[in-house]
Each structure stands twice: as structure tokens, then as C-alpha cells.
Amino acid sequence: MMFAPAPFLLKDTSVSQVMTQVCLALIPGIAAYIWLVGPAIVFQLAIASLAAIAAEAFMLKLRGKPLAMFLSDGSAIVTAWLIALTFPPLAPWWLVVTGTLFAILIAKHLYGGLGQNPFNPAMVAFAACIVSFPALMSQWPSIGLQMPLTDQLSVILGQLPRIDALSGATPLDSLKTALKLGDSQIDVAHLLANQDIYGNFAGRGWEWVAAGYLFGGLWLWQRKLITWHSPVAFLGAIVLLSGALWLYQPASFANPLFHLFSGGTMLGAFFIITDPVSGCTTPRGKLIFGFGAGLLAYVIRVFGGYPDGVAFAVLLMNLSAPLIDQLTQPRIFGMKGNQP
């Protein structure tokens, strides 16, 4: 084995290279999405990307910043893709555009642009739209009842009415509604095993989308673009809380596997809470941030009024990130506390 003398320099990685690899890591989940739901998601990704680039160019021009350098960094595209993937695939085009414009104009550039935003822009867009348009944000297509591409595009463009038979609540929302409307004798395990919407262990078909995001996230970790701290803490918190409640009362709470592969858990774990700008940067801080986001996501998901809690959990933890980083700074070598 050969050793080189110091200094040891890290490989130079540009913002555009990082963003490109994040988009590549999303491809497995997108591929599963297309296979299960249909190609409408590609159209939504394109709409969101165009809106993000237009909004980014407008704000850069308004602020007197160089267009070529900032438009080519890919950060707006990543935000756009995360918005398109968290919104319903058959959402009207104007809803996706509204969310994307809000993310770029308000959540990003209002605070100074790339690297200055205290909140994750994609999660701000999701939260703003689900509060403003709860009905449209809660209509998801049923797996296995794919519409032809022309019909999907017609629904997105508003040329065909939304078809109730092909749209409905997510598996998470369906389970929550069943528990609220059912009697006290309802058994979650029986419900999950006997209703087609829930599939093998999570939402029917959506397990594969979540598995795609998991695969892409592990690739990002292998490439050292993210660390293990936030994802492991986030997923661990969900497993710990859901497992404890499931063991305590299995008839009223779903098992941890259901929560891991339903909703936005995997997308949130590897592509959202790992945002280095709005999240924590210290190793201990990332653990606290991820664990807190996981606990909040589960509580909002199960006991709150929204179908999933990832977006609101991340935004609440974004508020705490600066303080967590300040309190978890690693000790300076050669120093004991603040004394040499």
C-alpha cells in the first residue's frame, strides 16, 4: 500500500455536479412512478422545471445577478423535481406552476437566493398548496387503473374532468379516514391485509416508488454527497415511535414497515432533510434534526389533519436548525470547552 504525503486535498465538486447527481438519484423512483401510474409525471416534471427556470431567471435579472452562472447550477431543477414528485401526478398544471413559483420567488430568492434560504423551498411549496388547495392536493390516482397518456394530459390541462374512479386518497389518508370513521372494533392489520389499496405491506405499488428513492438515496450516500446521520435518525425515529404504538395497540396502529414505505418517508429521508442549506451541518446536529423530523412526521401523519407530515415536520425543524448547529459544534482540537 502506498501513502502520499500531506496535504490531503478533497476532490473539487461544483454545485452543478452535485445537483446533477441528485437528479440522477431520483431516476429509479421516477421510473417506478412511470411504470405504476403512467407517464403523466414526466409532463409534470417538465412543467415544474420550465416554471422554475423562468422564475429563477426573472429573480436573477431583477437582482442584477449573472444568469448563466446561476441558471446552470441546477438547484432550481432539483427544487422543481421535488415539487413535481410530492404533488399528485394528475394535479392541474397551474397548481404545479403556482407551487414552483412560490418556492423559487418567495422561499428561495426572498431570503437571498441559493445558500441563504432558511426553509426547504420544495416543502414550503407543498405546505402552501396543501393549505390553500387541500382537495386538489389530496387526489391521487389508483395504482393499476392507468389512463392513456392523452387522457392524463387532458386532465392535467383541464380539458377533461377529474375522474373520481381514477383518483382518491393516498393509502395513508385512507387508513386514517377508516380509523376515524370506523367503530372502536376496527383492526388495522385486518384492514391492511384485506383492502387492495394497501398492497403487500404499504400502499399498493407505492412500495416500489419508495424502494426507488431508497436505492437512489443509498447511491448518494455511497457517493459521499450525503452522510448517514439525518436519514438514519429520521427513519429510526419513525420506526421507534410507530413500532412502540404498534406493539402497544396493533389493532389501532400500522406497523413500522407500512410507515417506512408509505407517503414521502423515503423521499424525505434522503432528498429533503439532507438539504445542507436548510438542515443542520454538524454530525450531532444532523442526528437531532433527523430524529426530530421523524417524530414530528409520524405524529402529524397519524394524529394530524393532513395525509402526510413530512413537509410540516421538515419546516418545523428548519426553524430549529441554526440553534441545533450552534449547540452541537464539535470541540476544537487542543481546547477544553472554551479554555486552551
N, C-alpha and C positions, 0 to 999 in steps of 0.2 A: 504494500500500500504506500502510495506517495503522498507527501504532505507539502503544501506550498506555504511559504512564509506569509505573515500578516503584511498589509491589512487584507481582510476578507471583505470583498465588496459584493453586495446583493445585486442580482440581475435587475437592470432598469426596466420597469414596466410602466407604460403610459396608461392614462385614463381610458383612452380608446381601446387599448388591448384588453384591459380588464372588462370593459363593458361588452366587448365582442364575445369574450369567453362566457360572460353571464348569459348573454342571448343564446349562445350555443348550448349551455347547460339547461336552458328551458326547452330545447327542442324535443327531448324524449317525452316530456309531459304534454307538449303541444301535439306531437304525433299521436299519442294515446287519445287526446281530446278529439282530433280529427277522425280517428278510427271509430270512436264510440258515438260522437254527436254529429259529425259531419263537418264539411269544410267551411262553414259559416265563421268559425273562429279566425280563420286566415283573413277573411274580409274585415273582421273587427280589429285584428292586429294592424292591418293596413290603414284603416280609418284612424285609429288611435295614433299611429306613427306619423301620418301626414299632419294631423292636428297638433301633435307635439312639436314637430319641426317648424310648423308655421308660427306657433306661439313662441317658441324659443327664438326664432329669427326676429320676430316683432319686438320682443323684450330686449334682445341684444342690440338691435338698431336703436331702440329708444334710450338705452343706457350708454350708447356710444362704444360698445364692445366689438372686437373683431369677429365677424360672422364665421369665417372659415374655421378658425381655431376652435371655437366653442361648439359649433354645429357638428363638427367631425368627432367630438369626444364620445358620442354615443350615449350619454347619460339620459337625454330626452327619450331616446328609443327604448331604453330599459324601463323607464317610468311608464311609457305608453304600453309596452307589452304587459307589464304587471297590472295595469288598469284593465286592459282587454281580457286578461286571464282571470281577474277577480269579478268582472261584471258578467251577467248572464250572456251566453253566446248569441241569443236572439234578441238582445236588447235593441231598441231603436237606435239608429245611427247617431241621432242628436244627443242621446244620453251619454254615449261613449265620448263624443266630442266635448260635451259640457264637462264631464269629469276630467278629461285630459287637459282642457284649457284651464280649469280651476287648479289642477295640480301644478302646471308649469307657470302660469301667471301669478297665482296667489301663494301657493305652498312653497314654490321654489324661488322665483325672482323677487317676490315682495321682501324676502329676507336677505337678498344679495346674490342669489344665483348658486351655482354648484359649490358645495362645500360649506355653505352658510345656513342652509335650511335646518331648523331645529326639529321639524317633523318630517316623517316619510311622506313624500308627495303623493305616491300612489294610494297610501292609506287615508290621507286627507281627502282625496277624490272619492274613494269608496264611502267614507263616513258621511261626507257632504251629500252624496247622491242617495244613499240608503235612507237618510233622514228626510230628504226632500222628495224622493220618488220611491217610497217603500214598496208599492205594488209592482212597479216595473223591475225593481232590483230583486224581487223575490220569485220571479217566474223563470224557472229553469226547465230545459227540455228533458223529456223522459228518455232514458237510455233504451235503445233498441227500436225506437219509433222515428227513425231518421226521415226527414223531409228531403226532397230533391234540392240541389243547390239553388236552382232558380226560385223555388218557393221560400227557401231560407233567406235569400237576398231580398225577396219581395216583402217578407215580414220585417226585416231589418230596415228597409227603406220606407216602410209604411204603406206599401201598395196592397198588402193582404192583411186582414185582421189577424190578431194573435189567436192561435187555435188552442183552446183550453185542453184538448186531449193530448197535445204535444208539449204542454208546459205546466209546471206546477212547482211545489215547494221542493227544496233540497231534502235529502234524507235526514239531515239534522233537524230541519224545521218540521218535517213530517213527524218525526219521533217526538219532538217537543209538543206539537199540537195534539198528538194522540194521547200523550200523558196528561195534558191539561183538560182535554175533553172527555177522556175515558173515566171509568169509575176507579175506585181505590183498589180493585182486584186485578187491574191490568198488569200483565207480566211482560217486561221489556224483552227478555230472552225469547219468549214465545213470539212476540211481535216481530223481532228481527229475523227469526227463523222461518216465519210463515208469510211474510209480505214480500212480493217480488222486488219492490223498490230498494230493499236493503241488501240484496245480493248475498255474497258468501259471508262477509264479516264487516262490511261497511256499506256505503251506498253502491247500488248495483252498477258496475262498470267504473265508478269513480275511483275505486281502489287502484285501477291501472293508471289513472291520471296521477294520483298521489304517488304511486310507485315510480312513475317517470320523473316527478320532481325530486323524489328521494335519490334516484340514480344521478340526476344532474347535480344535486347538492353535494353528494359524495365526491363527484368528479371535481367540483370547485374546491372542496377540502383537499383532495389529492393534489391539486394544482397549487395549493397554498394561497388561494385567493380569499379564503375564509378560514377561520380557526374553528375548532370543535366546541369551544366554550358555550356560545349562545345557543346553537342548535341542540346540543345535548341537554343543556339546562332547560330549554323550552319544552322539548319532548319529555324530559324526565318529570317536569312539574305536572304535565298533563297526565302522564302515566300514574304518578303518585296519587294525585287527587282523584282521578277517575277510578283507579284501582281500589282506593280506600272506600269510596262510596259504593262501588260495585260489590265489594266483599261484604260491606255492612248491610246493603239492601239491594240485592241483584234484581229484584222484581221492578225496581223503580229507576235504576241507573244502568246505562250501557257499559259494556266492558271497555278497557283501555284500547284494545285493538280497533274498535269502532271509531273512537275519537282520534286515533292516530291517522287513520286513512279516510277520514271524512272531512268535508269542508276545506278550509285553507290551511290545515295544520302543516303539511309538508312544504307547501309554497312559503308559508310564513316562516318556518324554521330555518330554511336555507337561503331564501332570496329576499326576505323582508327584514327580519330582526338582525340580520348580519350587515345591514347598511352601516358603513363606517362613519357616515356623517351624522345621522340622527340617532345612532345607537351609542353604546359605550365602547371605549378603546382599550381599557386596561383588562388583563385576564380575569381578575376577580370581578371587575365591573361587568364584563360580559356574562359571567355566570349569574350574577344578581339580576341583570337586565333580562336575560333569557328566562330565568326561573320565575320572575315576577310577571313577565308577559304570558308565560304558560298558565300560571294560576289565574290571572285575570281573564285570559281567553276562555278557559274552561268555565269559570263562574258566569261570565256573560253568556256563553253558549248555552249552558244548561238552565240557568236561573233568570237570565235577562230576557228582554223582549225582541232581540234580533236573532236571525237564523245562525249567525256565527259571530264569534267575539274577537277574532284575530286583529282586525283593523283597530277597534277601540282599545284593545289591550296594548297594542304597539304604540298608539298615540299617547296613552296614559304613561307608558314607560319612557317615551321620548321626553316627556316633561321632567322625568327624574334623572335622565342620563347625565347631565352636567354635574349634579350633586354626587351621583354614584361614582363618576370618574374622579371627582375631587377627593372623595373619601377612600378610594382604593388605589391611590398612586403607589407604585412599588417603592420600597425603601432604596434610597440612593446608596450605592456601594461605598463603604467606609464611613457611613453615617449611622448613628443610633438615634432614631427619631429625628429631631431637628438639631441634634448636637453632633459635632465631629468626633 
